[in-house]
């Protein structure tokens, strides 16, 4: 499975984010399988709140940069918290801008996506992932892996070094990395 570029991002930009820790661990598993993990930190590419007037008058340069980063990947993994039974506004805004880059929707969304969430709640962010899945599949035409990873009670599940304590969660994260790479292999034809 060498040669694949997997874009990995967190829908949380806060310091100490459980979802960033989960994304970082996923990146390690992707690299251990011979693929390249491309870690994307959204805080480095701020975007204004999507509005059509801004799109028409001054399309943000970061939207073009992010579009190119997404275009160069063979698969994408998004780890994000749940906000009011949905996904975070930073991801919604990102998807809105990416979908508006002229002629670029297919390059962004017609590839396999993996989803995960770490949350202090008992459902581990599951409802937010289902909302994100719906947007990616029904509105943007993406192929999203059937399995997701959720890490409930995340505030108790990480060591001070950012490692997961729960062995089942560790196994599930590794299996999701393998599954994403298999889907990428089928979709890319490489």
Secondary structure, 3 states (H helix, E strand, C coil): CCCCEEEEEECCCCCCCHHHHHHHHHHHHHHHCCCEEEEECHHHCCCCCCCHHHHHHCCCHHHHHHHHHHHCCCEEEEECCEECCEECHHHHHHHHHHHHCCCCHHHHHCCEEEEEEECCCCCCCHHHHHHHHHHHHHHCCCEECCCCEEECCHHHHECCCCCECCHHHHHHHHHHHHHHHHHHHHHHCC
